[in-house]
Structure formats: structure tokens, C-alpha cells
Amino acid sequence: MTAVVALQEAAEAYLVGFIENTNLCAIRERRVTIMPKDMQLARRIRDECV
């Protein structure tokens, strides 16, 4: 596995997890469309800088 492939897989795994968490935040608010506030909440839950 090359470094580029490893980087791509890591980035993809991060983004998939982030979007899944963002979608869960939207569903909790009884919405089907994600919004920036859902992304902010997902980042806060992951304990990332907002």
C-alpha cells in the first residue's frame, strides 16, 4: 500500500464517519437534510475544534 492510498483511505474513513454523525444530528432534529449546525454539533461531539 502506498502512502497516497493510505492517506486516501484515512480521509475517506474520516469523511464517512463525519457525515454519518452529521446525519444523525439532523435525524434527531426530525430533519432529513443536513445543515451547517448539524456539522458543528458533530464536530463538537467528536471533540474537534469548531
C-alpha positions as a Python dict, from the first residue, in 0.01 Angstrom:
ca = {
    (1, 'M'): (0, 0, 0),
    (2, 'T'): (143, 334, -97),
    (3, 'A'): (132, 640, 122),
    (4, 'V'): (-114, 808, -115),
    (5, 'V'): (-357, 516, -95),
    (6, 'A'): (-326, 510, 285),
    (7, 'L'): (-395, 882, 301),
    (8, 'Q'): (-696, 845, 71),
    (9, 'E'): (-841, 563, 281),
    (10, 'A'): (-792, 758, 604),
    (11, 'A'): (-955, 1069, 458),
    (12, 'E'): (-1245, 864, 324),
    (13, 'A'): (-1299, 692, 659),
    (14, 'Y'): (-1296, 1027, 839),
    (15, 'L'): (-1544, 1186, 598),
    (16, 'V'): (-1782, 889, 601),
    (17, 'G'): (-1788, 887, 982),
    (18, 'F'): (-1831, 1263, 996),
    (19, 'I'): (-2123, 1261, 751),
    (20, 'E'): (-2285, 971, 938),
    (21, 'N'): (-2265, 1166, 1264),
    (22, 'T'): (-2391, 1480, 1093),
    (23, 'N'): (-2687, 1286, 953),
    (24, 'L'): (-2768, 1150, 1299),
    (25, 'C'): (-2774, 1507, 1433),
    (26, 'A'): (-3022, 1605, 1160),
    (27, 'I'): (-3239, 1299, 1224),
    (28, 'R'): (-3253, 1382, 1593),
    (29, 'E'): (-3400, 1719, 1499),
    (30, 'R'): (-3655, 1538, 1279),
    (31, 'R'): (-3500, 1658, 955),
    (32, 'V'): (-3372, 1468, 653),
    (33, 'T'): (-3146, 1748, 526),
    (34, 'I'): (-2818, 1817, 700),
    (35, 'M'): (-2740, 2177, 787),
    (36, 'P'): (-2424, 2357, 898),
    (37, 'K'): (-2542, 2346, 1260),
    (38, 'D'): (-2552, 1965, 1236),
    (39, 'M'): (-2190, 1964, 1119),
    (40, 'Q'): (-2092, 2195, 1403),
    (41, 'L'): (-2260, 1966, 1656),
    (42, 'A'): (-2098, 1656, 1505),
    (43, 'R'): (-1756, 1821, 1530),
    (44, 'R'): (-1823, 1924, 1889),
    (45, 'I'): (-1928, 1570, 1978),
    (46, 'R'): (-1605, 1439, 1819),
    (47, 'D'): (-1420, 1696, 2035),
    (48, 'E'): (-1269, 1878, 1739),
    (49, 'C'): (-1210, 2250, 1710),
    (50, 'V'): (-1518, 2434, 1587),
}
